[in-house]
Each structure stands twice: as C-alpha cells, then as structure tokens.
Amino acid sequence: MLNKKVNSFQQVGRNLIIPGGTRIIDATGKLVMPGGIDPHTHLELEMMGAKTADDFYKGTKAAVAGGTTTIIDFVLPNKGQSLLEAYSNWRQKADNKVCCDYALHVGVTWWSPSVKKEMEQLVAEHGVNSFKMFMAYKDAWMLEDYDLMVAMETCAELRALAQVHAENGNIIARNTEKLLEAGVTGPEGHQLSRDEEVEAEAVNRACVIANQANSPLYIVHMMSKSAVKALRIARTRQRPPVYGETLAATVGTDGTHYKNACFRHAAAHVLSPPLRPDPSTPEAIVQALADDDLQLIGSDNCTFNEKEKELGKGNFTKIPNGVNGVEDRMAILWQKAVNTGIMDPCRFVAVTSTTAARIFNLWPQKGRIAVNSDADVVVWDPRLERTISAATHHHAVDFNIFEGQHVVGSPQYVIVNGRVCLDDGNLRVVEGEIVNNSNWGMGETFSFMILVQSLLYQVSSKTFGTRLWPQELRICEYVRCV
C-alpha cells in the first residue's frame, strides 16, 4: 500500500489494513517490480554545435512511459568552466521540468587544483557522488592519463565513484585524419575510426589506472565483446571493484546500419563508442549482463533530430553523437533477454533498477519494494505486445533506432512517488510535476493498493558476485519531482 503524502511504501505484505476509498490495482498475471533507474542520460545537452531534442520534460516523460522512474543525467562542463557553475546550470534546466526523480553525475573535463576543490564542494554540499572522465573526445572533454589518474585519486579520497568513457582518443584522432584523407566522409567512417580494439585498450588502461589509484571504477556504455573480455580479465587483478554498464542500443540493434545508403538512417545510429557491425554482439552483451560480466543497462539517451544530424553531411566527425533509448530500454531488454530465456525476471530487475540503486547509493530508498522505500513501482505485463515506432514514442526526436521492432512485455502501470503516471496505458504527466488522477486533487492525500496474485519481483541483498561499495560511497542526493 502506498500513501501520496509521504511518497513511500506504508505496508507490504498480506492482510493489509485498507483505508476506505482506497483504489485497488489488480496485478493478477502481472509482475510487480521496483521502478526502473536509468543511470545514463543526456537531456537538454549542447554538443558538437547542436542541442538534444529531448529536454528534461520530454526525456523524463518518455522515461516514465517505459517504466523508468529515476534517471541520472550528466553535468558536462566546457573546458575551463567551473564545475559548480555547470552543476547550477543543469539544476536550473531540470528542476522545473522533470516528471520523475533525477540525480546528477558531474563530468571532469579538465584538470587543475580548482577542479579538485570544486569536486570536494560538490560532494560535501550538493550530494554528488560520481564523476565522469573522458578518454575520448580529444581537444574537447578528454583527459590525458596523468590527469585521469589524479582525478581518480581525488574520487577515492572523496569516497565518490570514478566513471570513464573508455576509448583511445589519440588513436581515434589519427584514424579520423587518415579516413578523411582517403575520402571516407560518411557515417561509416565513425565506426571505422574507433573499432573494438580501440575500446578494449581503453577499458584495460582505465582499469590499470584505477587500480593504481585504488579507486573503484564504473565504465559507461560498453559496446563490444572485446571490451567485455578486457573487463573480465582486468577483474582478476583489480583490488577495488569495477562495474560495467551497457546500453539498450547495444542489445537492441547493431552497427550494420552505418552502411545504409540513406544518410538520415545511418547518421541516426551514430553514438560513441559506436554500435558494432558484428551481428553476434547484441546476444553476447545480453549474456554478459546475465552472467554479471556487466552489471547494469542504461540508455545514454542523447537525441538529435535529422536537421542536427545533417551537420555531419560530408564529414562524419561533425555528426552529433547520440541515440534514443530511455523509453524503450526496459522493453528492449525484456524482449532480448527474458523472452529468449537468457535472463530471468529477478536479474532483469537487478540490471534495470536495483544494481544502479546500490552502486550509486540510492538504496534503500530506490530499487526495492519495502516499507519506507520510495513509492516507485512498475506493474509489468509480460504479455503486452506493441511495435516500437517514432510515430508513437514520447520522445521529441524524429527517429527511433528500434523502429519496427515487435516487443512482448511492457509496463501497464507506472507509479512515481506514489502517483499513478501510466494508468493502464494512459500517460498522465505534465512539465515539472506528476499529473494527478482526475479523481484526486493535487493537494489531497490518497492511497491505493496493488493486489498481487502473481510473483513480486525484486532482488535480495545478493549481488551476483559483484562487490558493491555502498558502505564506502557517499550518499547520492537526488532531486524529487513535486
């Protein structure tokens, strides 16, 4: 039973005390699970001369429609910009737009003593507990190895989690020069400039540097079998824990699209690291998630419309990097992993919600269904069928990389902070707050009960062999939508 006034679970179990006027949601034949947590989004981001189509309203609206009730976005300062200033800018963009709870990672895109001081302030005063460094995007966000190690040492000192985008930026820069000189200018050049080896080398190097810095490490958007293999080998010698994240895009499609003759189609699939042309990659990545070689799945939702993607016509280096995924993340994984028998529903909950809550220390408020935890719930219908399309999705972008894919299994109800936001398929959210049910005024107290005659899926304290770090990591302060 949930209560709106306190936005948390009040009772979980049998023989509940049910107040008068309580709405009952019958979940017979459905699965009740904690709301999804997407640990990797880029909403309202300006990069490469363009701005993402999904702002914090459209992006979180799409998230809720797909069963995600919390996102973690990235503050990305420009070179030389104050981290505190960038953090304040992101808060101003997001606070009055979000339809669900959100938290922020902060990028470390340059290094100086002042950056270290601001990292300390962000941790102590603003509840930030994760910082992202780039090994790619040379001359923009990339740190060389010395600065990367110092940044990781600072994270360890602050009990914050170091994250890396793992690609060898110097090799990419040289490969790009050679490809352009050879006349390769289309979207296929993006993948050719940064193949699997370039990613795998950086994964290994990031692990070595983190080990030397005695810093736990989180590697974002791992896209290839070679990268997963490098991570698996590194773990055999790693002292602090290291986590691997993959994306809905990685398991839902592949890099063969870069050779499509239509520039719009090919460019719409450009992200970094790129999708891999090896058609066996998606299933291998799903298996890695099931086996705990990878720990969780994000979306890296960073959407650009056709007009913005066309900035790279004639020069693939100018195509804004990013794809959709925050809405379809959970349904795509269910289709590719659970419906195929590779993953069971408990592991599905772990990689889409609970593990993110534990790694980023949102647990026990997030990632579980228990008394006093946040009232974020998904009632999942494993038989609900739909076809993914840009014509029906809730993003602001004009393309969907999963276009035409038929999925079986999607949310029927999504409850955010005790409010029913997806109500039997009807999405009810507005910018900056959750739209109330027509029978409930925004100021009223209401309660409802989910009648469960099927299994309730969540994960226990078992963590599938991966060492987690919540006892050491700073608590992550997230912003609650109101």
N, C-alpha and C positions, 0 to 999 in steps of 0.2 A: 504494500500500500504506500502511495506517495502523497505528500502534502505540499501544496504550492507555496505556502507561507514560508517554509524553511528550505524548500528546494532539495530535500533529501528523503531517502527512504525512512519511513517510520516503522514499518513492520514487514518482515519477510518470513514466511513460513505457512503453517497450516492453522486452521481455526482462528483466523484473524478477527479482531474486533472491527466491525464495519460501521462507520457512522451513517446516519441517514443521509440520503441524497447522493451517496457515492456512486459514481459511474463505474460500471464493470466492463472491462475489455476482455472478451473471451479469446484466449490464445490456444484453444484446443487445436491440436495438429500443427501448431506453430512452434517456433523456437524463441525463447526469451533470453536476450543476451545484453551485456553492457553496451552502451553507445560506443560507436567507433571513435578512435583517436587517430587522426592523420598527422603524423609527425613532420610533414614536409610539404608546405605550400608556399607559393609566391603570389600573393594577391596585391593588386594595385602597385606593381613593381615597374619602375622605369629602367630599361636596359637596352643597349645597342640602338639607341635612338627611337625607341618605341615604348609604349605603355601597355601593360597587360589589359585584356578585355574584361577579365573578372576583377571587380573591386571587392572590398570586404563584405559588401552586401550580397552581390551576385555569387561570389565564391562560397560564402557560408550558407547561402540559400541552397546552392547545388549540393553542398556537403550534407546538409540535413536531409535533403531528398533521397540521398543514397545511404543514409544510416549513420553518418558521422556526426557526432555531437560536440566534438572538441577538435580544433586544429592548432597546430603550432607553426607559425609563419616565421620568416627570416627578415630581420633588420639588416640591410646591406649598405653600410656607409660607403661613400665615394672615397677614393684615395685622399688622405689628408683630412677627411671630415671627422669631426668629433663623434665618437660612438654615442655619447649621451644625447647629442643633438639629433642624430639619426633615430635613436630609440624614441625620443619625444615626437619626432615626425610620424613615425609608424603608429604610435598611440593615437595621435590626432587623426590619422587617416582611418583607423579601425574602430575606435571606441563607440562612435555614434552610428556605425553601420552594421556591425556583426549581428547575425541571427543565432549564434551559438557561442559557447565559451571559447576563448583563444588564449594562447601563450606565445611568447616570442623567444626565438634564438637570436643571437646577435653575431653578425659577421665581423671577423678581424681581417680587414682588407689591406692594412698597412701596419707598420710597427714603429713604435717609439716609446720612451718612458711614459709619455702622457697616455698612450693607449692602455698600458698596464694599469695606470691609476684609474682610468675610466672603467676598465673591467672590474676593478675592485669595487667601485661605486655602484655599478650595475648589479653586482651580486649582493652587496650589503644593503642597498637602498631600494632596489627595484625587483628583487627576486629572480633575476636572470640566473640560470644555472647551466647554460650551454652556449658555447661559442664555436662558430664555424670558420674554418680556414680553407682557402682555395689553393690547390696545387696546379690549377689551370687558370685560364683567362689571363695570360701574360700581358703585362702593361695595363691591367685593369684591377683585378682583385687578387691576383696571385701573390703568395709569399714564397720567397726562396727558403731553402731548408734551414738556414740558421734562424731566421725569424720564426719559421714554423715551430722549431724546437723550443725557442724561448716562449712562444705563445702557449704551447702545450705545457711547459713547466709552470707558467702562470695559472693555467687552468687547474693543474694539480694542487698548487698552493691554495687556490680559492675553493677547492672542492667543487669545481664546475667540470662539465663534461666537454672534452675537445671533440669537435666534429671536423671531418675533412671531405672535400670534393677531391677524389683521387684520380687524377690523370696527369701525365707528364707534360706540363705546359710548354717546356722548351722544345721537346720533340714535336709537339703539335704545331708550334710556331714554324719550325723548319720544314716540316712536311707540308704545311699550308703554302709556304713560299714556293716549294717545288711543284706542287699541284697547279697553282695559278700560273706559274711559268710554262707549264706543259699544256695550258689551255683548259684545264678542268675547272669549270666555274659553277656548275650546277649543284644541287643538293647532295648528289652522290659524293661530292668532294668532302663533305663534312665527315662522313663515316670513314672515308679513305685516309683522312688526316689523323685519325685517332682510333686505331684498331684495338683489338682486345689486349694485345701486348702492352700498349701504352697505358691502359687502365691497370692491368695486373702489376706492372712495375711500380706504379704509384701506390697501389694498395700495400705491396710489400714494404716500400720505403716509408709510408706513413706508419705502418706497424713498428718498424725498426725505430723510428724517431720517437714514437710514443713510448716504446719500451725503455729507451734510453732516458726519456724524460719522466719515467714512472707515472705516466698519465693514462688513465682509461681513455678509450678511443671509440668513436662512433663514425663509421664510414657510410656516407649517404649514397643513395641511388647506385647500388652496384648492379651493373648491366650485363655482365658476361660470365661465362663458365670459367674463363681464365682468371678473372678477378676473384671469384668464389674459391677457386683452388688455391690462389695465393693467400687468401684469408685463412683457409683451413690449415695450411702449412704454418702460417705465422702463429696461429693459436697454440701450436705445440711448444713454442718457446716463450710466449707472451706472459709476463708477470701480471700486469693489470688486465682487467677484462677488455675485450674488444667486441663491438657489436656491428653487425652488417644489416643494412636496410636495402630493400629493392623497391621497385615501383609497379603500380598497376600496368603501366605501359610495357614493362619488361615481360610480364606474364601474359599480357593480352594481345600483343602484336609483335612484329619483328622488323628488321632493317631492310627487308626486300623492297619496301615502299620507296626507298631513296632512289631507286632506278625507274620509278614511274615516270612516263613521258610528260605527265601533267605537272608543271611546276607547283601549282597550288597544292596538289595532293602530296608530292614529295616533300615540299618545304614544311607542310603542316606537321610532319613527323620529326622534324629536326629538334633535338634536345641534346644535352651533354651530360654524361657520356652518351653516345648515340645508341639507338637500337641496333642490335646485331643481326647481320644477314644470315647467320647460321639458323636454319629453321628449327633446330632442336633446342635452341636456347630457352624459349618460354617454359617448356616442360622441365628442363633441368633446373631452372630457377625456382619453379614451384616445388620440386623435390628438395632443393636446398632449404626452402622455408619449412617444409615438413620435417626435415632431418635436423633442424636447428643449426645448419651451417650459416643460414641467415635468420635473423631474429624477428624482423617485422617488415611491414609493407606500407609505404607512403604513396603519395600521388605525384609529388613535385609539380602540382598544378600551377602552370605558368602559361596562360593562354594568350595567343596573339591572333588577331583576325587576318584575313587574306591581305588587306592593304599593308599591314605591318610586315608580314612575311615577304611581301614583294620588294621590300627594301634590299633584299639579298639577290634579286634577279641580276645575273651577270657576275656575282661574286658571293659564293656561299658563306664567306666569313661574316657577311652582313645580315644573314637571315637571323632574326631574333629567335633565341633558343627557348623552346618550351612547348608543352602539350597539355591537354586536359587530363582529368583523372579523379578529382576529388569526389565527383558524384558517382562514378562507376567503379571506384576502387574495390568496394566490398563485393558487389555483384560479379565483377570480372573474376576476382579470386575464388569466389564460391563456385562459379562455373568451371574454372580451370583446375581447381584443386579438390573441392569437396565432391562435386558431381562426378569427377573422374576417379574418386576413391583414393587419391594420393594423400589427402589430409582429412582428418576427422573434424567435426564441428568445434570441439574444445580447442584444438590447435588453431583453427580459424579465428576464434575469439582472442587467443593469445597474440597472434601476429597482427590482428587488426585493431586491438584495443589494449589488452591487459599488459603486454610487454612494454608498450610505449608508456603506459602509466607508471610502471615500475622503473624503467630506465630514466625517465625524466622527473621522477619523484612526485608524480601527481597521485600516486597510490597513497592511501586507500580511498581518497575522495573519488578518483576516477578508475575505470577499468574493472569494476566489480559491482555486483548487486548484493548489497548488505545494508543493514541498518546504519544510518548516518552517512552513508556514501551519497554522492550527488545523484539526483534522480534523472539519470540519463539512461534510457532504455531503448532497445530495438526489439520489436516483435517481428521476427523474420519468418516469411512464408517460403518454405523450401520448394513449393510448387508454383509460385507466381512466375508467369512467363512474360517476357517483354523483349522487344527488339530495340537495341540502342541506336539512337539517331540524333543528329544535330537539330532536327526539326522538333524534337520533343524534350531535349535535355534542358536543364535550368541554367546553364552557363550563358554568358554573354557572347561567347565565341561562335563563329560561323562554321566550325568544322569539328568533327569528333573522330578521334583516331580509332575508335571501336565501332565506327559506323557499320550498321547491318548485322552486328553480332547478336545472336539469339541467346539469351541467358534465362536460366530457370533457377529462381531463388532471388528474392529482393525483399526489402522492408515493407511491411504493411502498415505498421505504426512506428513512429519515431517520437520519443518523449525527451525533451530537452529541459533540464531544470524543473521537472515536474509539470511541464506543459506539453500537451499533445500537439506536435507541429506537423507531423504527417499522420493524417487521420484516415485510415482505410484508403490510402492513395491520394487524398486531398492535402496539398501542401498549404500551410497557413503560417506564413511568416511575413514580417514587414521589416523595413530597414531600422536597425537599432534595437529591435525588441521582438519578442515572440507574440504573434497574434493569438489572442485568446479564442477559445471555442465560443461560438455565438451564444451559448447559454451561460457563459462565465464572464463577468466583468473583470477587467484587469486588476481591480483592487480587491476582488473577493478572495476568500480562502476557499479552495475546493480540494477534494481528494478523489482518488479513483483507485480501483483495484484491478490487477491483471489476474484473471482466472487461468491458472496453468494446469492443464491436464496432460501436457506433454513435458519433455525434459527442459529444464532451465540450464542453459549452457554458460558456464564461466570456468575459469581456470583456478586451481587452488594455488597454494604457495609454491608448488612445484614449478621450476623454471626450465625444464627440459635441458638441464645440464649446463646452461649458460650462467656464469657468475654475474649477478647483478650488483649494483652499487648503491642502492637507495640509502643504506645506513650512513654512507660517507658523503653522498651528494647533497648539495644544498636543496632545500625545498624550492620547487618551482612555483612562483606566484602566477596564477592565471587570471585573466580578466573575465568576470562573469557578465554575460549579457543580462540586461534588466528590462 
